[in-house]
Amino acid sequence: MSEENQNTPWRERLSSPLTWHYVGFVILLVVVIGLAVRLGLDWAATNDRSADALTGKQVELKAMDLATAPLRGLEQRIADSRAKMQDFYSTRVPANYSSIALRIGQLEVRSGVRLSRVQYTQGKPGSYLTEITMEASISGTYPEIMRFVNSLERDQTFFVIRGMSLTGQQSGLVNLRLRVSTWLRPADAEASGLPHTLEPGEAAPEPTPVGKEGE
């Protein structure tokens, strides 16, 4: 009897609806906690992936920005370059062969040197310009020659000194062989009638014999 009396309260508790409510509440609480933990882990993983994706997009955007940077204002830069080229052609490229010879003569007189054996030739025509070469012997004092060379390099007409070689020196006078280049527009160079510049190793053409009358 005593054993049955001891088991009776447990049976009553197990059969009580309140007990099962507590049990259900505990189970539900465990499930909710589990779901909350899982949700938190998933949220953290999602945030990490979102941050990585955002960082990747930012890197791509920066790369595209750097790649397109040289193209910004390209149209304006092209227009500026064309304007500079046109200004160069109009101010520093001679209009014709006569203006080259005239300018060289003016610089010769101003510097006090003496030019002799002056030869002008034209190179192969380019798309925009043709090189004109002047070779001459120049004699004068050292200051006079330096004045002439400096005036060529600083002149508004575009001259480029290709070479200078000492040929002699006597009584304070210096003798040099000078080679200078400038440029003409192809049509102006062709109209000048200048002979063509010989390529390295190329021999000068033999003069054409003059035939006798009646032959």
C-alpha positions in Angstrom: 0.0 0.0 0.0 2.8 2.4 0.9 4.5 1.9 -2.5 1.3 2.5 -4.4 0.8 5.7 -2.3 4.3 6.9 -3.3 3.6 6.4 -7.0 0.3 8.2 -6.9 1.7 11.8 -6.9 3.9 11.1 -9.9 1.1 9.6 -11.8 -1.0 12.6 -10.9 1.7 15.0 -12.0 2.2 13.1 -15.3 -1.5 13.0 -16.0 -1.8 16.7 -15.1 -2.2 19.0 -18.2 0.0 21.6 -16.5 2.9 19.2 -16.5 2.6 18.6 -20.2 2.3 22.3 -20.8 5.6 22.8 -19.1 7.2 20.0 -21.2 5.8 21.4 -24.4 7.1 24.9 -23.4 10.6 23.5 -22.7 10.7 21.7 -26.1 9.4 24.7 -27.9 12.0 26.9 -26.2 14.8 24.6 -27.2 13.5 24.6 -30.8 13.3 28.4 -30.8 16.8 28.7 -29.5 18.1 26.3 -32.1 16.3 28.2 -34.9 17.7 31.5 -33.5 21.2 30.2 -33.5 20.8 28.8 -37.0 19.3 32.1 -38.2 22.2 34.0 -36.6 24.8 31.8 -38.3 23.0 32.1 -41.7 22.7 35.9 -41.3 26.5 36.2 -40.5 27.3 34.1 -43.5 25.0 36.1 -45.7 26.6 39.3 -44.5 30.0 38.0 -45.2 29.0 37.0 -48.7 27.3 40.3 -49.3 30.4 42.2 -48.1 32.6 40.2 -50.4 30.3 40.8 -53.3 30.2 44.5 -52.6 34.0 44.7 -52.3 34.3 42.8 -55.6 31.9 45.2 -57.3 33.8 48.2 -55.9 37.1 46.8 -57.3 35.5 46.2 -60.7 34.1 49.8 -60.7 37.5 51.2 -59.8 39.2 49.2 -62.5 36.7 50.4 -65.1 37.2 54.0 -63.9 41.0 53.6 -64.3 40.5 52.0 -67.7 38.3 54.8 -69.1 40.3 57.7 -67.5 42.6 58.1 -70.6 39.5 58.5 -72.8 38.0 61.4 -70.9 38.4 64.6 -72.8 39.9 62.7 -75.7 37.9 64.7 -78.2 39.2 68.0 -76.8 42.8 66.8 -76.7 42.5 65.7 -80.4 41.2 69.2 -81.3 44.0 70.8 -79.3 46.6 68.6 -81.0 45.2 69.5 -84.5 45.3 73.2 -83.6 48.9 72.9 -82.5 49.9 71.0 -85.6 48.2 73.6 -87.8 50.0 76.4 -85.9 53.3 74.6 -86.4 52.7 74.2 -90.1 51.8 77.9 -90.5 54.5 79.4 -88.4 57.5 77.1 -88.5 57.3 75.2 -91.9 58.6 77.3 -94.8 56.2 78.2 -97.5 58.6 77.3 -100.3 62.3 76.7 -101.2 63.0 80.3 -101.8 62.0 81.3 -98.3 64.5 78.7 -97.0 67.4 80.0 -99.0 66.4 83.6 -98.1 66.4 82.8 -94.4 69.7 81.0 -94.5 71.2 84.1 -96.3 69.8 86.5 -93.7 71.3 84.4 -90.8 74.6 84.2 -92.6 74.8 88.0 -92.9 73.8 88.6 -89.3 76.3 86.2 -87.8 79.2 87.2 -90.1 80.1 83.7 -91.4 80.6 82.8 -95.0 78.8 79.9 -96.7 80.1 78.2 -99.8 79.4 75.1 -101.9 75.8 75.2 -100.7 73.6 72.3 -101.9 69.9 71.7 -101.4 68.2 68.3 -101.9 64.8 66.9 -101.1 64.1 63.6 -99.4 61.2 61.1 -100.1 57.9 62.8 -99.8 56.0 62.0 -96.6 52.3 62.0 -95.8 52.5 65.6 -94.5 56.0 66.9 -95.0 59.1 66.4 -97.1 62.6 66.8 -95.7 64.8 69.4 -97.3 68.5 69.0 -96.7 71.1 71.8 -97.0 74.8 71.0 -97.0 77.4 73.8 -97.0 80.9 74.7 -96.1 81.0 77.4 -93.4 84.0 79.6 -92.5 84.4 82.2 -89.8 85.7 82.8 -86.4 84.6 80.6 -83.6 82.2 83.2 -82.1 80.7 83.9 -85.6 80.1 80.2 -86.3 78.5 79.6 -82.8 76.3 82.7 -83.4 75.2 81.2 -86.8 74.5 77.7 -85.3 72.6 79.2 -82.4 70.5 81.3 -84.7 69.6 78.3 -86.7 68.5 76.3 -83.7 66.4 79.2 -82.3 64.9 80.5 -85.5 61.2 80.5 -86.0 61.7 78.4 -89.2 62.2 74.8 -88.1 65.8 73.9 -88.7 67.5 70.8 -87.3 71.3 70.5 -87.4 72.1 67.0 -88.6 75.9 67.2 -88.5 79.0 69.3 -88.3 82.6 68.3 -89.1 85.8 70.3 -88.9 87.6 70.7 -92.2 90.3 73.1 -91.3 91.5 76.0 -89.1 93.9 78.7 -90.1 94.7 82.2 -88.8 91.8 82.3 -86.3 89.3 81.1 -89.0 87.4 77.8 -88.6 86.2 75.8 -91.6 83.3 73.4 -91.1 81.1 71.2 -93.2 77.5 71.7 -92.1 74.4 69.6 -92.7 71.0 71.1 -91.9 67.4 69.9 -92.4 64.1 71.6 -92.6 60.8 70.6 -94.1 58.3 71.6 -96.8 54.8 70.4 -97.6 55.1 67.6 -100.3 53.5 69.8 -103.0 55.9 72.7 -102.3 58.9 70.4 -102.2 57.9 68.9 -105.6 57.4 72.3 -107.1 60.9 73.4 -105.9 62.6 71.1 -108.5 65.4 70.3 -106.0 67.3 67.0 -106.7 66.6 64.1 -104.4 68.8 63.3 -101.4 71.0 60.4 -102.1 70.6 57.4 -99.8 73.7 56.1 -98.0 75.9 54.2 -100.5 73.9 55.5 -103.4 76.0 57.0 -106.2 75.1 60.3 -107.9 73.5 59.8 -111.3 75.8 60.3 -114.3 75.1 63.4 -116.3 73.2 62.8 -119.5 75.4 63.2 -122.6 74.4 66.0 -124.9 73.8 64.7 -128.4 75.1 66.5 -131.5 72.7 68.3 -133.7 71.3 66.1 -136.4 71.9 62.8 -134.6 
